Amino acid sequence: MLAEHEVSITIKVATIRDGAPGITITTPDRLLGEWPDSRAASLSITDNLAISVQGENGDEHYLITMPGTPVRGEQISDTEALIVVRF
């Protein structure tokens, strides 16, 4: 049986590598994904530790769920959150 381990995943509404506004998902040592999203203005952690991405008016555009089992989350700012997952 494999030992479980925890990974911190950071999600941000930010400028992505090509200079466009968008979403980035990273671990402390690697970029997991990014995509352009000019409508994303903020994000928040839901009760089940998913990430809700909202537009300028606060309406939810979509949810981002993490792989593994979410253990805890931290809202760092209105554009950044950290989710710790266990595999």
ROPA-11002 format. One record per residue: x, y, z of N, C-alpha, C, O, CB in turn. Coordinates in pm, whole numbers, padded with zeros to 5 digits, always signed. Glycine has a CB too. Layout:
// ROPA-11002
XYZXYZXYZXYZXYZ...
This chain:
// ROPA-11002
+00084-00117+00000+00000+00000+00000+00089+00124+00000+00188+00131+00073-00096-00001+00122+00054+00221-00081+00129+00346-00089+00097+00435+00030-00017+00440+00076+00099+00419-00220+00198+00505+00079+00178+00600+00187+00109+00724+00131+00138+00768+00020+00313+00637+00256+00018+00779+00210-00049+00903+00169+00045+01021+00192+00127+01019+00283-00183+00922+00247+00031+01121+00108+00105+01244+00130+00017+01362+00093-00081+01348+00019+00237+01246+00048+00053+01479+00145-00024+01601+00120+00052+01693+00026+00175+01700+00028-00054+01674+00253-00025+01763-00057+00031+01857-00153-00048+01987-00142-00171+01987-00138+00026+01801-00299+00024+02099-00138-00038+02232-00139-00055+02278-00283+00041+02277-00360+00047+02335-00057-00176+02318-00318-00205+02367-00453-00256+02511-00442-00352+02538-00370-00309+02274-00526-00191+02602-00513-00230+02743-00513-00304+02774-00642-00260+02736-00751-00106+02836-00496-00416+02843-00629-00497+02884-00744-00503+03036-00741-00532+03096-00637-00642+02821-00739-00475+03101-00856-00473+03247-00862-00546+03299-00985-00543+03239-01092-00328+03298-00862-00612+03412-00966-00656+03494-01079-00540+03590-01101-00512+03673-01015-00797+03569-01052-00473+03579-01216-00351+03657-01237-00324+03670-01386-00400+03621-01470-00230+03591-01166-00215+03736-01418-00167+03740-01555-00090+03612-01581+00003+03579-01506-00078+03867-01582-00127+03539-01685-00059+03414-01715+00064+03441-01802+00091+03556-01838-00155+03315-01787+00138+03337-01835+00267+03353-01903+00260+03427-02036+00356+03493-02074+00327+03220-01925+00150+03418-02108+00142+03487-02237+00097+03633-02224+00080+03702-02324+00047+03414-02331+00079+03679-02099+00041+03819-02073-00108+03843-02064-00150+03956-02037+00097+03904-02180-00188+03740-02085-00333+03753-02078-00381+03734-01935-00314+03667-01856-00402+03652-02173-00497+03791-01900-00554+03761-01769-00605+03617-01768-00654+03568-01869-00670+03861-01734-00592+03551-01654-00638+03413-01649-00624+03351-01513-00616+03420-01411-00563+03332-01748-00622+03219-01511-00615+03139-01389-00487+03056-01395-00454+02999-01499-00741+03049-01374-00414+03050-01282-00299+02962-01272-00319+02867-01154-00378+02903-01052-00168+03044-01254-00270+02745-01172-00274+02645-01067-00132+02592-01052-00074+02541-01148-00376+02528-01099-00075+02605-00930+00063+02565-00907+00078+02486-00777-00006+02494-00688+00153+02687-00903+00186+02409-00769+00233+02352-00644+00358+02432-00610+00400+02516-00690+00263+02195-00655+00420+02410-00495+00540+02487-00463+00653+02475-00566+00736+02565-00577+00592+02445-00329+00656+02365-00642+00768+02346-00734+00731+02334-00882+00819+02310-00965+00841+02227-00694+00602+02349-00916+00569+02338-01058+00435+02403-01093+00345+02416-01010+00567+02192-01099+00427+02442-01219+00303+02492-01277+00220+02372-01320+00266+02292-01402+00329+02589-01397+00100+02359-01266+00013+02248-01303-00075+02283-01423-00106+02197-01505-00074+02207-01185-00115+02408-01431-00199+02449-01542-00228+02597-01539-00217+02662-01435-00328+02371-01541-00264+02649-01654-00307+02789-01666-00391+02801-01791-00375+02726-01887-00184+02887-01671-00482+02897-01787-00565+02922-01904-00612+03067-01901-00628+03125-01794-00686+02824-01910-00633+03125-02018-00683+03262-02023-00829+03268-01979-00908+03178-02009-00668+03320-02165-00862+03372-01907-01000+03395-01865-01014+03543-01831-00989+03584-01717-01039+03304-01742-01052+03622-01927-01063+03767-01906-01183+03803-01820-01193+03917-01774-01072+03839-02040-01276+03711-01798-01394+03740-01715-01369+03714-01566-01446+03761-01483-01512+03657-01762-01265+03640-01531-01237+03607-01391-01187+03731-01318-01092+03796-01362-01134+03492-01380-01252+03763-01205-01211+03878-01126-01169+03839-00985-01085+03905-00924-01324+03979-01119-01226+03730-00932-01194+03687-00797-01224+03538-00784-01280+03476-00874-01274+03768-00692-01184+03483-00671-01215+03344-00642-01236+03326-00493-01194+03409-00413-01103+03251-00692-01302+03218-00458-01326+03188-00317-01333+03037-00298-01358+02962-00392-01457+03256-00267-01309+02996-00173-01315+02854-00138-01457+02820-00097-01518+02892-00017-01214+02820-00025-01509+02712-00150-01644+02668-00114-01639+02581+00012-01531+02546+00059-01709+02590-00231-01755+02547+00064-01762+02463+00184-01699+02326+00165-01649+02266+00261-01906+02446+00225-01699+02275+00042-01639+02143+00017-01497+02154-00039-01446+02059-00099-01727+02063-00079-01433+02270-00020-01294+02296-00058-01270+02292-00208-01162+02251-00253-01204+02198+00009-01368+02334-00286-01349+02359-00429-01323+02510-00443-01334+02584-00346-01476+02313-00515-01289+02553-00563-01263+02695-00589-01373+02748-00679-01395+02696-00788-01123+02716-00652-01441+02851-00633-01542+02919-00711-01477+03040-00778-01421+03126-00710-01664+02961-00623-01485+03047-00911-01429+03160-00985-01545+03253-01020-01643+03212-01081-01353+03113-01114-01531+03380-00980-01636+03479-01002-01591+03590-01097-01472+03618-01111-01681+03539-00870-01690+03651-01160-01667+03766-01245-01673+03895-01166-01685+03894-01044-01768+03769-01358-01664+04007-01236-01665+04140-01173-01787+04164-01086-01777+04229-00982-01659+04247-01280-01903+04113-01125-02026+04136-01050-02047+04033-00938-02150+04036-00870-02145+04134-01143-01950+03941-00919-01960+03842-00812-02033+03715-00849-02042+03623-00768-02027+03902-00697-02084+03708-00972-02152+03586-01017-02051+03475-01040-01944+03498-01097-02234+03612-01145-02087+03355-00996-01998+03241-01016-01996+03200-01163-02100+03182-01225-02041+03123-00928-01875+03186-01218-01859+03139-01356-01841+02988-01361-01901+02922-01446-01739+03209-01424-01759+02933-01272-01736+02789-01270-01665+02749-01141-01617+02834-01066-01655+02745-01392-01660+02617-01118-01592+02561-01002-01469+02484-01048-01469+02420-01153-01686+02469-00921-01364+02491-00968-01244+02412-00990-01231+02317-00871-01228+02361-00756-01115+02503-01006-01223+02188-00900-01204+02091-00793-01064+02033-00805-01009+02019-00914-01311+01979-00799-01007+01999-00690-00872+01947-00686-00874+01795-00688-00971+01733-00644-00799+01997-00561-00766+01734-00741-00756+01588-00735-00728+01544-00591-00692+01626-00508-00644+01537-00830-00746+01417-00563-00720+01368-00428-00832+01406-00334-00943+01439-00376-00587+01421-00376-00801+01402-00205-00898+01438-00101-00861+01573-00042-00755+01585+00018-00903+01329+00010-00945+01675-00058-00915+01805+00001-00912+01794+00154-01002+01737+00215-01019+01911-00044-00806+01850+00214-00787+01843+00359-00820+01976+00426-00888+01981+00528-00644+01801+00391-00770+02084+00368-00796+02217+00423-00771+02322+00314-00707+02295+00213-00705+02245+00549-00823+02442+00339-00805+02551+00246-00777+02680+00318-00814+02698+00434-00927+02566+00157-00712+02771+00248-00682+02904+00303-00709+03008+00195-00652+03001+00086-00535+02913+00354-00793+03104+00226-00820+03216+00135-00710+03318+00160-00710+03384+00264-00965+03279+00158-00617+03333+00067-00503+03423+00085-00543+03567+00052-00505+03660+00123-00385+03379-00003-00619+03584-00055-00672+03715-00095-00795+03690-00179-00836+03575-00196-00564+03800-00173-00856+03796-00232-00974+03774-00316-00938+03715-00452-01027+03677-00529-01049+03905-00335-00809+03706-00484-00765+03648-00611-00672+03528-00594-00616+03479-00692-00696+03753-00694-00655+03480-00470-00563+03368-00446-00611+03281-00331-00654+03330-00227-00421+03420-00417-00602+03150-00352-00639+03055-00248-00542+02937-00252-00479+02909-00354-00786+03005-00267-00531+02870-00138-00447+02752-00125-00533+02637-00076-00606+02650+00023-00328+02779-00029-00524+02524-00145-00595+02403-00104-00490+02295-00081-00403+02273-00165-00700+02358-00212-00498+02227+00033-00411+02114+00061-00491+01988+00036-00600+01970+00091-00355+02118+00208-00435+01899-00047-00502+01773-00080-00414+01656-00035-00292+01667-00026-00532+01765-00231-00480+01545-00009-00410+01423+00030-00432+01319-00079-00543+01299-00128-00460+01370+00169-00322+01253-00115-00326+01145-00214-00295+01014-00147-00293+00910-00212-00226+01170-00329
